Structures are given as C-alpha cells and as structure tokens.
Amino acid sequence: MHPELKNWAHVHVFRVSTALVTILLLALGFFFRPDLLTWWLRTTMGLIEMASGLLPYPWGDQFEIALRSIGGDIWFQITLAIILVRVVAWFTAVTYKELSA
C-alpha cells in the first residue's frame, strides 16, 4: 500500500470515527444527561453572542441574525463538540504513546 494512501485512510478514519463518537455522545446525553446538553447549548450560544458583540454595529447584529436564521448555531455547536472530542482523542493517544515508550 502506498504511504500517501495509508496516511489519507488514517486521517479519514479518525475524522469519521470522531464525528460518529460525538453524535453518539450527544444522543446519549439527550437521554441520560440533558443538563450537560443544556449547559453546552448555553455556553456555545454565549460564545456566538460574545463574538457578535465584538463586531461593530450593525455587523455584529447582522452576523448573529444570519447565523441563527440559517441554523448555523446548531452546526457551530456540533462542530465545536467534534473538535473537543478530537482534542481529547489526540491528547489520549499522545499520552498513551509517551507512557508506553
């Protein structure tokens, strides 16, 4: 197998698996820990509002309205959750590699 193809496969398997793990965690949280999902929703919406507030008027308001009206807030929350899962997976792998070496 070509090294480039092997690397490409590793990267995409990691991406797909972390996205699936994130969706599974969100689904489990919906049924077993809705308080964590409420916290996540409020935190990410606060980040969107804070970022919008940093932009000058009227750009901040327009950015927030556009983001919410097209459902961008939901995609922002899911994307941020996927990034968080990837960072935890990366940190776990690096720590395991260091401990086993």
N, C-alpha and C positions, 0 to 999 in steps of 0.2 A: 504494500500500500504506500502511496506517495505521502511524504511527511506533511505536505500542504493540505492534502485531503483529510489526513488524520487530525491535524490541528483544527481544520474547519469543522469536522464532525464533533470534536470535543467541545468546541465553543458553542455549537448549536444545541448539542445535548444538554449542556449546562444551562443555556438560556431557556430552553423548553421546560426542563425539569424544575427550574426555579419558578417559572411562571405557573406551572401546574401546582407546585407546593404552595405558592401564595394563594392561588384560588381555593385550594383545599383548606388552608388555614382560615381564609375569610369565611368559607362555608361553615367550618366547624365553629368559628367564633360567633356566627349568626345564631347557631342553635345552643351553644353551651356558654358563651361569654359575650352576650350582646353589650355589656358595659364596656368592654375593650373596644368594640367597634364604634360605640358612641364616642368614646374618648378619641379614637383615630379620626372619626369624622370631624369632630370639633377642632382637633389640632390642625388637620390639613386645611380646613376652611379658614382657620385663623391665619395660617401661612399665606393663603391666597389673599385674604383681606389685608394682611400686613404688606405683602408685595405690591398690591394695588395702591395702598396708601402711600407708598414711596414714590409713585409716579405723580407728576404734576397734574393739576386739574386741567381739563376733563379726562385726560388719558387714563388715569387710574380707575375712574368710574366706568369708563368705556371698556377697559380691559376686563374688569370684574364682571360686568354685564355680559360681555361676549363669552367669557369663559363659562359662566353659569348657564347661559342660554343654549349653548351647543353641547352641553354635557361634559365640558372639559374638566369640571371639578371632579367628576367621577373617575375619569381617565387619569387625572393627576393623582388621585388617591390610590388607585390600583398600581400605577407606575411607581409611585413612591414606596408602596408596600413591596413590590418586586425588587426594587433596588435595595431595600432593607434586608430582605431575605438573601439576596446575592452577597451583600456585605457580610452577613452572619455566616453564610456558607464559605466564603473566601477566608474569613478570619479563622473559622474552624479548621479548614484544610491547611492553612499556613501553620497554625498552632500544632496540629497533629504531625505535620511534616517535620517541624522543628523538634518536637518531643521524641519522634521516632528516629531521628538522625543521630 
